[in-house]
């Protein structure tokens, strides 16, 4: 399990280097926070719960409208944009970006980081993965 957290910390450092990203969070699809780089004024537990709700609703709409697999959600706000994408079977990655961000570049980075996280988690959560870590053990709020 230690290698997973080391990997997630390295990815978090990588995210902090992406221009136009103000904050980020990695959350479980059930609304539990995994790790984050949110501003101190944001409650990570609320952000995680709302992210899961937004994403879940978007996925249901995608299915009902027969538009294929859910890829991402973009919420445009007065002061920025919230970008949500898959990060493996059990997780979602959220970026908060500036309103004038280069959205194409940020989306490319979001997808790249999401794939890295997905690969790491899928590899370590699979029965044939290296650490044998189960999902319940892995996803614990490490920020408290």
DOSE-366720 format. One line per field, with one value per atom (N, C-alpha, C, O): residue in one letter; residue number from 0; y negated, x, z; atom name. Coordinates in steps of 0.2 Angstrom, whole numbers, plus 5000, padded with zeros to 4 digits. Each point is the difference from the previous one (the first is absolute). Last residue first. Layout:
resn	[a,...] $
resi	[NUM,...] $
north	[Y,...] $
east	[X,...] $
up	[Z,...] $
name	[CA,...] $
This chain:
resn	[x,x,x,x,x,x,x,x,x,x,x,x,x,x,x,x,x,x,x,x,x,x,x,x,x,x,x,x,x,x,x,x,x,x,x,x,x,x,x,x,x,x,x,x,x,x,x,x,x,x,x,x,x,x,x,x,x,x,x,x,x,x,x,x,x,x,x,x,x,x,x,x,x,x,x,x,x,x,x,x,x,x,x,x,x,x,x,x,x,x,x,x,x,x,x,x,x,x,x,x,x,x,x,x,x,x,x,x,x,x,x,x,x,x,x,x,x,x,x,x,x,x,x,x,x,x,x,x,x,x,x,x,x,x,x,x,x,x,x,x,x,x,x,x,x,x,x,x,x,x,x,x,x,x,x,x,x,x,x,x,x,x,x,x,x,x,x,x,x,x,x,x,x,x,x,x,x,x,x,x,x,x,x,x,x,x,x,x,x,x,x,x,x,x,x,x,x,x,x,x,x,x,x,x,x,x,x,x,x,x,x,x,x,x,x,x,x,x,x,x,x,x,x,x,x,x,x,x,x,x,x,x,x,x,x,x,x,x,x,x,x,x,x,x,x,x,x,x,x,x,x,x,x,x,x,x,x,x,x,x,x,x,x,x,x,x,x,x,x,x,x,x,x,x,x,x,x,x,x,x,x,x,x,x,x,x,x,x,x,x,x,x,x,x,x,x,x,x,x,x,x,x,x,x,x,x,x,x,x,x,x,x,x,x,x,x,x,x,x,x,x,x,x,x,x,x,x,x,x,x,x,x,x,x,x,x,x,x,x,x,x,x,x,x,x,x,x,x,x,x,x,x,x,x,x,x,x,x,x,x,x,x,x,x,x,x,x,x,x,x,x,x,x,x,x,x,x,x,x,x,x,x,x,x,x,x,x,x,x,x,x,x,x,x,x,x,x,x,x,x,x,x,x,x,x,x,x,x,x,x,x,x,x,x,x,x,x,x,x,x,x,x,x,x,x,x,x,x,x,x,x,x,x,x,x,x,x,x,x,x,x,x,x,x,x,x,x,x,x,x,x,x,x,x,x,x,x,x,x,x,x,x,x,x,x,x,x,x,x,x,x,x,x,x,x,x,x,x,x,x,x,x,x,x,x,x,x,x,x,x,x,x,x,x,x,x,x,x,x,x,x,x,x,x,x,x,x,x,x,x,x,x,x,x,x,x,x,x,x,x,x,x,x,x,x,x,x,x,x,x,x,x,x,x,x,x,x,x,x,x,x,x,x,x,x,x,x,x,x,x,x,x,x,x,x,x,x,x,x,x,x,x,x,x,x,x,x,x,x,x,x,x,x,x,x,x] $
resi	[143,143,143,143,142,142,142,142,141,141,141,141,140,140,140,140,139,139,139,139,138,138,138,138,137,137,137,137,136,136,136,136,135,135,135,135,134,134,134,134,133,133,133,133,132,132,132,132,131,131,131,131,130,130,130,130,129,129,129,129,128,128,128,128,127,127,127,127,126,126,126,126,125,125,125,125,124,124,124,124,123,123,123,123,122,122,122,122,121,121,121,121,120,120,120,120,119,119,119,119,118,118,118,118,117,117,117,117,116,116,116,116,115,115,115,115,114,114,114,114,113,113,113,113,112,112,112,112,111,111,111,111,110,110,110,110,109,109,109,109,108,108,108,108,107,107,107,107,106,106,106,106,105,105,105,105,104,104,104,104,103,103,103,103,102,102,102,102,101,101,101,101,100,100,100,100,99,99,99,99,98,98,98,98,97,97,97,97,96,96,96,96,95,95,95,95,94,94,94,94,93,93,93,93,92,92,92,92,91,91,91,91,90,90,90,90,89,89,89,89,88,88,88,88,87,87,87,87,86,86,86,86,85,85,85,85,84,84,84,84,83,83,83,83,82,82,82,82,81,81,81,81,80,80,80,80,79,79,79,79,78,78,78,78,77,77,77,77,76,76,76,76,75,75,75,75,74,74,74,74,73,73,73,73,72,72,72,72,71,71,71,71,70,70,70,70,69,69,69,69,68,68,68,68,67,67,67,67,66,66,66,66,65,65,65,65,64,64,64,64,63,63,63,63,62,62,62,62,61,61,61,61,60,60,60,60,59,59,59,59,58,58,58,58,57,57,57,57,56,56,56,56,55,55,55,55,54,54,54,54,53,53,53,53,52,52,52,52,51,51,51,51,50,50,50,50,49,49,49,49,48,48,48,48,47,47,47,47,46,46,46,46,45,45,45,45,44,44,44,44,43,43,43,43,42,42,42,42,41,41,41,41,40,40,40,40,39,39,39,39,38,38,38,38,37,37,37,37,36,36,36,36,35,35,35,35,34,34,34,34,33,33,33,33,32,32,32,32,31,31,31,31,30,30,30,30,29,29,29,29,28,28,28,28,27,27,27,27,26,26,26,26,25,25,25,25,24,24,24,24,23,23,23,23,22,22,22,22,21,21,21,21,20,20,20,20,19,19,19,19,18,18,18,18,17,17,17,17,16,16,16,16,15,15,15,15,14,14,14,14,13,13,13,13,12,12,12,12,11,11,11,11,10,10,10,10,9,9,9,9,8,8,8,8,7,7,7,7,6,6,6,6,5,5,5,5,4,4,4,4,3,3,3,3,2,2,2,2,1,1,1,1,0,0,0,0] $
north	[4931,4998,5002,4999,5005,4993,4999,4994,5027,4999,4993,4999,5018,4993,4999,5000,5022,4998,4992,4999,5023,4993,4998,5001,5020,4995,4993,4995,5025,4998,4994,4995,5015,4997,4997,4995,5018,4993,4996,4994,5025,5000,4993,4995,5016,4995,5000,5000,5012,5004,4995,5003,4994,4999,5003,5001,5000,5001,5000,5004,5004,4995,5001,5005,5009,5002,4994,5000,4998,5005,5003,5003,4971,5006,5006,4999,4978,5002,5007,5003,4984,5002,5003,5002,4991,5005,5002,5006,4977,5006,5005,5006,4973,5002,5007,5005,4983,5002,5003,5005,4987,5006,5002,5006,4975,5006,5006,5005,4974,5002,5006,5005,4986,5002,5003,5005,4984,5007,5003,5006,4972,5005,5007,5005,4977,5001,5006,5004,4988,5003,5003,5005,4981,5007,5004,5006,4971,5004,5007,5005,4981,5002,5004,5004,4987,5005,5003,5006,4976,5006,5006,5005,4973,5003,5006,5005,4984,5002,5003,5005,4985,5006,5003,5006,4974,5006,5006,5005,4972,5003,5007,5005,4975,5005,5003,4999,4983,4999,5005,4999,5002,4999,4999,5002,5013,4993,4999,5004,5020,4996,4992,4999,5027,4993,4996,4999,5029,4994,4994,5000,5028,4994,4994,5000,5029,4995,4993,4999,5027,4995,4994,5000,5030,4993,4995,5001,5024,4997,4993,4998,5014,5003,4997,4999,4986,5007,5002,4996,4982,5001,5008,5001,4979,5007,5000,4997,4978,5006,5006,5000,4972,5006,5006,4999,4972,5005,5007,5001,4971,5007,5005,5001,4971,5006,5006,5000,4971,5006,5005,5000,4979,4999,5006,5000,5000,4993,4999,4996,5028,4996,4993,4998,5028,4993,4996,4999,5028,4995,4993,4999,5027,4993,4996,4999,5029,4995,4993,5000,5026,4994,4996,5000,5022,4998,4995,5001,5020,4994,4998,5005,5012,5000,4992,4996,5008,5003,5000,4998,4993,4996,5003,4997,5006,5005,4996,5000,4992,4997,5004,4998,5009,5000,4997,5002,5000,5006,5000,5003,4977,5003,5006,5002,4989,4996,5003,5001,5007,5003,4996,5004,4989,5006,5003,5003,4976,5000,5007,5000,4999,4998,4999,5002,5004,5005,4998,5004,4980,5005,5006,5002,4981,4997,5005,5001,5006,4999,4997,5003,5000,5007,4999,5003,4977,5003,5007,5001,4990,4996,5002,5001,5008,5002,4997,5003,4990,5007,5003,5003,4975,5000,5007,5001,4997,4997,5000,5002,5004,5005,4998,5004,4981,5006,5005,5003,4971,5006,5006,5001,4972,5006,5006,5002,4978,4998,5005,5000,5002,5001,4998,5003,5006,4994,5001,5004,5018,4995,4994,5000,5023,4994,4994,4996,5032,4994,4995,5000,5028,4995,4994,5000,5016,5005,4995,5001,4998,4996,5005,5004,5003,4999,4997,5002,5004,4994,4999,4995,5024,5000,4993,4999,5006,4999,5000,4998,4994,5006,4999,4994,4988,5002,5007,5002,4977,5007,5003,5000,4973,5005,5007,5000,4972,5006,5005,4998,4974,5005,5006,5000,4981,4997,5005,4999,5000,5004,4997,4999,4992,4999,5004,4999,5010,4993,5000,5005,5015,4999,4992,4999,5013,4997,4998,4996,5017,4993,4996,4994,5029,4996,4992,4996,5021,4998,4996,4995,5013,4995,4998,4994,5023,4994,4994,4995,5027,4997,4994,4995,5016,4998,4997,4995,5015,4994,4997,4994,5027,4994,4994,4995,5024,4998,4995,4995,5013,4996,4998,4995,5019,4993,4996,4994,5028,4997,4993,4995,5020,4997,4997,4995,5014,4994,4998,4994,5026,4994,4994,4995] $
east	[4966,4998,5005,4999,5002,5001,4998,5002,4995,5007,5002,5005,4973,5001,5007,5000,4995,4998,5002,5006,4995,4996,4998,4994,5018,5004,4996,5003,4988,5006,5003,5003,4978,4999,5006,4999,5003,4998,4998,5001,5019,4992,4998,5003,5022,4996,4993,4998,5023,4994,4996,4996,5025,4999,4994,5000,5006,5006,4999,5003,4978,5004,5006,5000,4980,5007,5005,5006,4971,5002,5007,5004,4990,4998,5002,5005,4999,4994,4998,4996,5024,5000,4994,5000,5001,5005,5001,5001,4983,4998,5005,4999,5007,4995,4998,4999,5016,5003,4995,5002,4991,5004,5003,5001,4986,4996,5004,4999,5011,4997,4996,5001,5009,5005,4997,5002,4983,5003,5005,5000,4993,4994,5002,4999,5015,5001,4995,5001,4997,5007,5001,5001,4980,4999,5007,4999,5001,4995,5000,5000,5012,5004,4996,5002,4988,5005,5004,5001,4984,4996,5005,4999,5009,4999,4996,5001,5004,5006,4999,5002,4980,5002,5006,5001,4990,4996,5003,5000,5010,5001,4996,5004,4989,5005,5000,4994,4993,5003,5005,5005,4983,4995,5003,4997,5016,4998,4995,5000,5000,5005,4997,4994,5005,4997,5005,5005,4991,5004,4995,4995,5004,4997,5005,5005,4990,5005,4997,4996,4996,4999,5005,5002,4994,5002,4998,4999,4999,4997,5001,4997,5011,4994,4996,4994,5025,4999,4993,4996,5007,5007,5000,5002,4981,5002,5007,5004,4985,5001,5002,5001,4992,4999,5001,4997,5006,5000,5001,5004,4988,5001,5000,4995,5010,4997,5002,5005,4993,5004,4996,4994,4997,5007,5005,5005,4970,5002,5008,5003,4989,4998,5002,5004,4992,5003,4997,4994,5011,4995,5004,5005,4997,5003,4995,4994,5012,4995,5004,5005,5000,5002,4994,4995,5004,5007,5002,5005,4976,5001,5007,5005,4984,5003,5001,5002,4979,5006,5002,4997,4982,5006,5007,5005,4969,5003,5006,5001,4983,5000,5004,5001,4998,4993,5000,4995,5026,4997,4993,4998,5013,5003,4997,4999,4994,4997,5003,4997,5012,4993,4997,4997,5024,5000,4993,4999,5003,5002,5000,4998,4998,4994,5002,4996,5021,4995,4994,4998,5019,5002,4995,4999,4996,5000,5002,4997,5005,4993,4999,4996,5026,4997,4992,4998,5013,5003,4997,4999,4995,4997,5003,4996,5014,4993,4996,4996,5026,5000,4993,4998,5005,5002,5000,4997,4999,4994,5002,4996,5021,4995,4994,4996,5022,5002,4994,4999,5000,4999,5001,4996,5014,4995,5000,5006,5008,4993,4995,4994,5030,4998,4993,4997,5011,5002,4997,4995,5013,4994,5002,5005,5005,5003,4995,5001,4998,4998,5005,5005,4985,5006,4998,4996,4987,5006,5006,5004,4968,5006,5006,5000,4973,5006,5006,5002,4977,5000,5005,4999,4996,4995,5000,4996,5020,4994,4994,4995,5030,4996,4994,4997,5023,4995,4998,5000,5019,4999,4995,5001,5006,4998,5000,4998,5011,4999,4997,5002,5005,4999,4998,4998,5008,5000,5000,5003,5006,4996,5001,5006,5005,4993,4996,4994,5030,4998,4992,4997,5018,4996,4997,4997,5016,5004,4996,5003,4988,5001,5004,5001,4995,4994,5001,4998,5019,4999,4994,5001,5002,5005,5000,5001,4985,4997,5005,4999,5008,4995,4997,4999,5015,5004,4995,5002,4988,5004,5004,5000,4990,4995,5003,4998,5016,4998,4995,5000,5006,5005,4999,5001,4983,5000,5006,4999,5000,4994,5000,4999,5017,5001,4995,5001,4995,5005,5001,5001,4987,4996,5004,4998] $
up	[5037,5006,5005,5006,4970,5002,5007,5002,4985,5003,5002,5002,4993,5000,5004,5006,4981,5006,5000,4997,4986,5000,5007,5002,4995,4996,5001,5001,5009,5003,4996,5004,4987,5006,5004,5003,4976,5000,5006,5001,4998,4999,5000,5003,4991,5005,4998,4994,4997,5003,5005,5004,4982,5007,5003,5006,4970,5004,5007,5004,4978,5001,5005,5004,4989,4997,5001,4998,5008,5004,4998,5003,4995,4996,5004,5004,5002,5002,4997,5002,4991,5008,5003,5005,4972,5001,5007,5001,4993,4998,5001,5001,5005,5005,4997,5004,4983,5006,5005,5003,4976,4999,5007,5001,4999,4998,4999,5003,5000,5006,4999,5004,4977,5005,5006,5003,4982,4998,5004,5002,5002,5002,4998,5003,4991,5007,5002,5004,4974,5001,5007,5002,4992,4998,5001,5002,5004,5004,4998,5004,4982,5006,5005,5003,4977,4999,5006,5001,5001,4999,4998,5003,4999,5007,4999,5004,4976,5004,5006,5002,4987,4996,5004,5000,5009,5001,4996,5003,5006,4994,5001,5002,5014,4999,4993,4996,5017,4993,4999,4996,5024,4995,4993,4995,5024,4999,4994,4996,5017,4996,5000,5001,5013,5000,4996,5002,4998,5000,5000,4997,5009,4999,5000,5004,4993,5001,4998,4995,5014,4996,5001,5006,4998,5002,4995,4994,5006,5006,5002,5005,4975,5001,5006,5000,4988,5002,5001,5000,4997,5002,5002,5006,4979,5003,5002,4997,5002,4996,5004,5006,4995,5003,4995,4995,5010,4995,5004,5005,4998,5004,4994,4997,5003,4997,5004,5003,5002,4997,4998,4998,5011,5001,4998,5002,4994,5000,5000,4996,4997,5005,4999,4995,4993,4999,5005,5001,4996,5003,4999,5003,4986,5000,5003,4997,5001,5001,5001,5003,4983,5005,5001,4996,4993,5000,5005,5004,4990,5004,4999,5002,4980,5007,5002,4996,4986,5001,5007,5005,4987,4997,5001,5000,5006,4996,4996,4994,5024,4993,4995,4994,5029,4998,4993,4996,5014,4998,4998,4995,5012,4994,4998,4994,5026,4994,4994,4995,5025,4999,4994,4996,5011,4997,4998,4995,5016,4993,4997,4994,5029,4996,4993,4995,5019,5000,4996,4996,5009,4995,4999,4994,5022,4994,4994,4995,5028,4998,4993,4996,5014,4998,4998,4995,5012,4994,4998,4994,5027,4994,4993,4995,5025,4999,4994,4997,5009,4997,4999,4995,5015,4993,4997,4994,5029,4996,4992,4996,5019,5000,4996,4997,5006,4995,5000,4995,5010,5004,4995,4996,5002,4997,5005,5002,5001,5001,4997,5002,4996,5006,5002,5005,4971,5004,5007,5000,4986,5000,5004,5004,4987,5001,4999,4996,5011,4997,5001,5004,4999,5001,4996,4996,5009,5000,5002,5005,4999,4998,5001,5005,4990,5005,4997,4995,4993,5004,5005,5004,4980,5005,5004,5005,4978,4997,5005,4999,5008,4998,4997,5001,4998,5004,4997,4995,5004,4998,5004,5006,4987,5005,4996,4995,5003,4997,5006,5006,4985,5005,4997,4994,4993,5007,5005,5006,4968,5004,5007,5003,4977,5000,5005,5001,4992,5000,4999,4997,5015,4994,5000,5005,5013,4995,4993,4996,5023,5002,4995,5000,4996,4999,5002,4997,5007,4993,4999,4996,5026,4998,4993,4998,5008,5003,4999,4998,4996,4995,5003,4996,5018,4994,4995,4997,5022,5002,4994,4999,4998,5000,5002,4997,5004,4993,5000,4995,5026,4997,4993,4998,5012,5003,4997,4999,4995,4997,5003,4996,5013,4993,4996,4996,5026,5000,4993,4999,5005,5000,5000,4997] $
name	[N,CA,C,O,N,CA,C,O,N,CA,C,O,N,CA,C,O,N,CA,C,O,N,CA,C,O,N,CA,C,O,N,CA,C,O,N,CA,C,O,N,CA,C,O,N,CA,C,O,N,CA,C,O,N,CA,C,O,N,CA,C,O,N,CA,C,O,N,CA,C,O,N,CA,C,O,N,CA,C,O,N,CA,C,O,N,CA,C,O,N,CA,C,O,N,CA,C,O,N,CA,C,O,N,CA,C,O,N,CA,C,O,N,CA,C,O,N,CA,C,O,N,CA,C,O,N,CA,C,O,N,CA,C,O,N,CA,C,O,N,CA,C,O,N,CA,C,O,N,CA,C,O,N,CA,C,O,N,CA,C,O,N,CA,C,O,N,CA,C,O,N,CA,C,O,N,CA,C,O,N,CA,C,O,N,CA,C,O,N,CA,C,O,N,CA,C,O,N,CA,C,O,N,CA,C,O,N,CA,C,O,N,CA,C,O,N,CA,C,O,N,CA,C,O,N,CA,C,O,N,CA,C,O,N,CA,C,O,N,CA,C,O,N,CA,C,O,N,CA,C,O,N,CA,C,O,N,CA,C,O,N,CA,C,O,N,CA,C,O,N,CA,C,O,N,CA,C,O,N,CA,C,O,N,CA,C,O,N,CA,C,O,N,CA,C,O,N,CA,C,O,N,CA,C,O,N,CA,C,O,N,CA,C,O,N,CA,C,O,N,CA,C,O,N,CA,C,O,N,CA,C,O,N,CA,C,O,N,CA,C,O,N,CA,C,O,N,CA,C,O,N,CA,C,O,N,CA,C,O,N,CA,C,O,N,CA,C,O,N,CA,C,O,N,CA,C,O,N,CA,C,O,N,CA,C,O,N,CA,C,O,N,CA,C,O,N,CA,C,O,N,CA,C,O,N,CA,C,O,N,CA,C,O,N,CA,C,O,N,CA,C,O,N,CA,C,O,N,CA,C,O,N,CA,C,O,N,CA,C,O,N,CA,C,O,N,CA,C,O,N,CA,C,O,N,CA,C,O,N,CA,C,O,N,CA,C,O,N,CA,C,O,N,CA,C,O,N,CA,C,O,N,CA,C,O,N,CA,C,O,N,CA,C,O,N,CA,C,O,N,CA,C,O,N,CA,C,O,N,CA,C,O,N,CA,C,O,N,CA,C,O,N,CA,C,O,N,CA,C,O,N,CA,C,O,N,CA,C,O,N,CA,C,O,N,CA,C,O,N,CA,C,O,N,CA,C,O,N,CA,C,O,N,CA,C,O,N,CA,C,O,N,CA,C,O,N,CA,C,O,N,CA,C,O,N,CA,C,O,N,CA,C,O,N,CA,C,O,N,CA,C,O,N,CA,C,O,N,CA,C,O,N,CA,C,O,N,CA,C,O,N,CA,C,O,N,CA,C,O,N,CA,C,O,N,CA,C,O,N,CA,C,O,N,CA,C,O] $
